[in-house]
Amino acid sequence: MYPSATPPREVKIGDAAAFAGTTPRAIRHYHQIGLLPEPERGGDGRRRYGYDDMIRLLWIRKMSEAGIGLDDMRAAFDEARDVEDVLGRLEETLAAQEADIKRQRAAVQRLRVVGSPLGLLSPLVTDRLSHLPPGALRPSDLDALLVTERIFGPLGAAIQASVFITLATHPALRAEADRLDAADAALDDTVDPHDPQVEELAAQHCAHHEALLQAIEAAGLDVAEEKLFEIYDAEASCEEEPQMSAFEAITKMPYGFSAARTRCMELTARLLHGGLAAGS
């Protein structure tokens, strides 16, 4: 004779979770959001789950496996929304997930081809710089492009790439950039913002910037920048992450510059935009 087993009338939450293939924590969450009615507690103070509860738990798991969100599950159980509406929302979600996966795969492929963090930037930026030899781009260059892309988007970073192409192909300009970077780093908190060296360094930055622009034009990189607008307009997606304004970025991106270095940057910007007023 085969042994017979009598099924229980009700089970505890641990047994219910084990049978439904979920966890007690998840079941408690279903109670909190109204997806699963909370059963009465027994004499020992513990909840007991019956047949109807188990059926709902099993359907919840099936809908979860299909990608249906908890809100839509609740609406489906309450019959407050047509099932076609729920499925339509699900298809939109799956389409967005497929698009995300496609973008992620493209990023992985770019990383494999480029072989550096440059591949994580947008294709518009990567395409402009991927022809440079290994080591031509420094980590600080990539950092600057990363920040620019966050603030001004792929187009802004792709235009800024002209500077790094020029530095990578003009050793004298790269050496001068390194010298200026070292001078900037020396403007620590011990330097008076109105020290004459601050204004002198700003003038040197301005001269270096002008030299960079001349080299960019001589190489025809400015023409390439104009073509970027056409490429960007053709490839831009309405789902692209919104960019913040330059002012907003200034208030949120920390650099920890000293007062002297900050003034040097301000003086450089004023020189590049029309000259420095006397006595400033």
C-alpha positions as CSV (number, residue, x, y, z in Angstrom):
1,M,0.0,0.0,0.0
2,Y,1.1,3.5,-0.8
3,P,1.3,5.9,2.1
4,S,-1.3,8.6,2.0
5,A,-0.8,12.3,3.0
6,T,-3.5,14.6,4.1
7,P,-2.9,18.2,2.9
8,P,-3.1,20.9,5.5
9,R,-6.0,23.3,5.6
10,E,-3.5,26.2,6.0
11,V,0.2,26.7,6.1
12,K,2.6,29.2,7.7
13,I,4.3,31.9,5.7
14,G,7.6,30.0,5.3
15,D,5.8,27.0,3.8
16,A,3.7,29.3,1.5
17,A,6.9,31.1,0.3
18,A,8.7,27.8,-0.3
19,F,5.8,26.3,-2.4
20,A,5.2,29.5,-4.4
21,G,9.0,29.9,-5.1
22,T,9.3,33.3,-3.4
23,T,10.3,34.6,0.0
24,P,8.5,35.5,3.2
25,R,9.8,39.1,2.8
26,A,8.3,39.3,-0.7
27,I,5.0,38.0,0.7
28,R,5.0,40.6,3.4
29,H,5.6,43.3,0.8
30,Y,2.6,42.0,-1.2
31,H,0.5,42.5,1.9
32,Q,1.8,46.1,2.3
33,I,1.0,47.2,-1.2
34,G,-2.4,45.4,-1.3
35,L,-1.5,42.8,-3.9
36,L,-2.2,39.9,-1.5
37,P,-4.9,40.1,1.2
38,E,-3.4,39.7,4.6
39,P,-4.9,36.6,6.2
40,E,-6.0,36.4,9.8
41,R,-3.5,35.4,12.4
42,G,-3.9,32.1,14.3
43,G,-3.9,31.6,18.0
44,D,-0.1,31.6,18.0
45,G,-0.1,35.1,16.4
46,R,1.2,33.8,13.0
47,R,-0.5,34.2,9.7
48,R,-2.0,31.2,8.0
49,Y,-2.3,30.8,4.2
50,G,-5.0,28.8,2.5
51,Y,-5.7,27.6,-1.0
52,D,-6.9,30.9,-2.4
53,D,-3.8,32.6,-1.0
54,M,-1.5,30.1,-2.7
55,I,-3.3,30.4,-6.0
56,R,-2.8,34.2,-6.0
57,L,0.9,33.7,-5.0
58,L,1.4,31.4,-7.9
59,W,-0.2,33.8,-10.3
60,I,1.9,36.6,-9.0
61,R,5.0,34.6,-9.7
62,K,3.9,33.8,-13.2
63,M,3.2,37.5,-13.9
64,S,6.5,38.5,-12.4
65,E,8.3,36.0,-14.7
66,A,6.5,37.6,-17.7
67,G,7.8,41.0,-16.6
68,I,4.5,42.5,-15.4
69,G,5.0,45.1,-12.7
70,L,3.4,45.0,-9.3
71,D,1.0,47.9,-10.0
72,D,-0.3,46.2,-13.2
73,M,-0.6,42.9,-11.3
74,R,-2.8,44.7,-8.7
75,A,-4.9,46.2,-11.4
76,A,-5.2,42.9,-13.2
77,F,-6.5,41.2,-10.0
78,D,-8.9,44.0,-9.3
79,E,-10.1,43.9,-13.0
80,A,-9.8,47.7,-12.9
81,R,-7.9,47.8,-16.2
82,D,-8.3,45.9,-19.5
83,V,-5.7,43.1,-19.9
84,E,-4.8,44.6,-23.3
85,D,-3.8,47.8,-21.6
86,V,-1.5,45.8,-19.2
87,L,0.0,43.9,-22.0
88,G,0.6,47.1,-24.0
89,R,2.4,48.6,-21.1
90,L,4.5,45.5,-20.8
91,E,5.4,45.5,-24.4
92,E,6.6,49.1,-24.1
93,T,8.7,48.2,-21.1
94,L,10.3,45.2,-22.9
95,A,11.0,47.4,-25.9
96,A,12.8,49.9,-23.7
97,Q,14.8,47.1,-22.1
98,E,15.7,45.7,-25.5
99,A,17.0,49.1,-26.5
100,D,19.0,49.4,-23.3
101,I,20.5,45.9,-24.0
102,K,21.4,47.0,-27.5
103,R,23.2,50.1,-26.3
104,Q,25.0,48.1,-23.6
105,R,26.2,45.6,-26.2
106,A,27.4,48.4,-28.5
107,A,29.3,49.9,-25.6
108,V,31.0,46.6,-24.8
109,Q,31.9,46.2,-28.5
110,R,33.4,49.7,-28.5
111,L,35.4,48.8,-25.4
112,R,36.8,45.7,-27.0
113,V,37.8,47.6,-30.2
114,V,39.2,50.7,-28.5
115,G,40.7,48.9,-25.6
116,S,40.4,51.8,-23.1
117,P,37.8,53.7,-21.2
118,L,37.4,55.9,-24.3
119,G,35.0,53.2,-25.5
120,L,32.6,54.1,-22.7
121,L,32.0,57.6,-24.1
122,S,29.4,58.2,-26.8
123,P,30.2,56.9,-30.4
124,L,30.4,60.5,-31.6
125,V,33.4,61.1,-29.3
126,T,34.9,57.7,-29.7
127,D,34.9,57.9,-33.5
128,R,36.9,61.2,-33.4
129,L,39.6,59.8,-31.1
130,S,39.9,56.1,-31.8
131,H,42.5,56.7,-34.6
132,L,45.0,58.1,-32.1
133,P,47.9,55.8,-31.1
134,P,47.8,54.1,-27.7
135,G,48.9,56.4,-24.9
136,A,48.2,59.5,-26.9
137,L,45.2,60.3,-24.7
138,R,46.0,60.8,-21.0
139,P,43.6,59.8,-18.2
140,S,43.1,63.5,-17.4
141,D,42.0,64.0,-21.1
142,L,39.4,61.2,-20.8
143,D,38.2,62.7,-17.4
144,A,37.7,66.1,-19.1
145,L,35.8,64.5,-22.0
146,L,33.6,62.6,-19.5
147,V,32.7,65.8,-17.6
148,T,32.0,67.7,-20.8
149,E,29.8,64.9,-22.2
150,R,27.8,65.0,-19.0
151,I,27.3,68.8,-19.1
152,F,27.1,69.5,-22.9
153,G,26.2,66.1,-24.3
154,P,28.0,64.0,-26.9
155,L,28.2,66.9,-29.4
156,G,30.0,69.2,-26.9
157,A,32.5,66.4,-26.0
158,A,33.1,65.6,-29.7
159,I,34.0,69.2,-30.4
160,Q,36.3,69.3,-27.4
161,A,38.0,66.3,-28.8
162,S,39.7,68.6,-31.3
163,V,41.8,70.0,-28.5
164,F,43.1,66.5,-27.4
165,I,43.7,65.5,-31.0
166,T,45.8,68.6,-31.4
167,L,47.7,68.0,-28.2
168,A,48.4,64.4,-29.2
169,T,49.8,65.4,-32.5
170,H,51.8,68.6,-31.5
171,P,54.4,67.8,-28.9
172,A,55.3,71.4,-28.3
173,L,51.7,72.3,-27.5
174,R,51.4,69.3,-25.2
175,A,54.5,70.3,-23.4
176,E,53.2,73.8,-22.9
177,A,49.9,72.3,-21.7
178,D,51.8,70.2,-19.1
179,R,53.7,73.3,-17.9
180,L,50.5,75.3,-17.5
181,D,48.9,72.4,-15.6
182,A,51.8,72.3,-13.2
183,A,51.6,76.0,-12.7
184,D,47.9,75.7,-12.0
185,A,48.5,73.0,-9.4
186,A,51.0,75.3,-7.7
187,L,48.3,77.9,-7.1
188,D,47.3,76.4,-3.8
189,D,45.7,78.0,-0.8
190,T,49.0,79.7,0.2
191,V,48.9,81.9,-2.9
192,D,47.2,85.3,-2.7
193,P,44.5,85.5,-5.4
194,H,45.8,89.0,-6.3
195,D,49.5,87.9,-6.7
196,P,50.8,89.2,-10.0
197,Q,51.7,85.6,-11.0
198,V,48.0,84.8,-11.2
199,E,47.3,87.4,-13.8
200,E,50.5,86.4,-15.7
201,L,49.5,82.8,-15.8
202,A,46.0,83.7,-17.1
203,A,47.7,85.6,-20.0
204,Q,49.8,82.5,-20.7
205,H,46.7,80.3,-20.7
206,C,45.1,82.7,-23.2
207,A,48.1,82.6,-25.5
208,H,48.1,78.8,-25.4
209,H,44.4,78.7,-26.2
210,E,45.0,80.9,-29.2
211,A,47.9,78.6,-30.4
212,L,45.6,75.6,-30.0
213,L,42.9,77.3,-32.1
214,Q,45.4,78.0,-34.9
215,A,46.6,74.4,-34.9
216,I,43.0,73.2,-35.0
217,E,42.3,75.3,-38.0
218,A,45.5,74.4,-39.8
219,A,44.7,70.7,-39.4
220,G,41.1,71.3,-40.7
221,L,39.6,70.0,-37.5
222,D,37.3,73.0,-37.4
223,V,35.7,71.8,-40.6
224,A,35.3,68.3,-39.1
225,E,33.5,70.0,-36.2
226,E,31.0,71.5,-38.5
227,K,30.2,68.1,-39.9
228,L,29.6,66.8,-36.4
229,F,26.4,68.9,-36.2
230,E,25.0,67.1,-39.2
231,I,25.9,63.7,-37.8
232,Y,24.6,64.5,-34.4
233,D,21.2,65.8,-35.8
234,A,20.9,62.6,-37.8
235,E,21.7,60.2,-34.9
236,A,20.3,62.1,-31.9
237,S,17.5,60.3,-30.0
238,C,14.6,61.8,-28.3
239,E,15.3,59.4,-25.4
240,E,18.8,60.9,-24.8
241,E,19.6,61.8,-21.2
242,P,18.8,65.5,-20.6
243,Q,21.9,67.6,-20.1
244,M,22.2,70.2,-17.3
245,S,23.1,73.8,-17.8
246,A,26.7,75.0,-17.4
247,F,25.6,77.0,-14.4
248,E,23.9,74.1,-12.8
249,A,27.0,71.9,-13.4
250,I,29.2,74.5,-11.7
251,T,27.1,74.2,-8.5
252,K,27.2,70.4,-8.5
253,M,30.7,69.3,-9.8
254,P,33.3,69.8,-7.1
255,Y,36.9,70.6,-7.9
256,G,38.3,72.1,-4.8
257,F,40.2,74.9,-6.5
258,S,42.0,77.4,-4.4
259,A,40.9,81.1,-4.5
260,A,44.0,81.9,-6.6
261,R,43.3,79.2,-9.1
262,T,39.7,80.2,-9.4
263,R,40.7,83.8,-10.1
264,C,43.2,82.6,-12.7
265,M,40.4,80.8,-14.5
266,E,38.1,83.8,-14.3
267,L,40.8,86.1,-15.7
268,T,41.5,83.6,-18.5
269,A,37.9,83.5,-19.5
270,R,37.7,87.3,-19.5
271,L,40.8,87.6,-21.7
272,L,39.3,85.1,-24.1
273,H,36.1,87.0,-24.3
274,G,37.2,90.5,-25.0
275,G,40.2,91.4,-22.8
276,L,41.0,92.2,-19.3
277,A,39.8,95.5,-17.8
278,A,42.6,97.7,-16.5
279,G,43.2,97.5,-12.8
280,S,41.2,94.3,-12.2
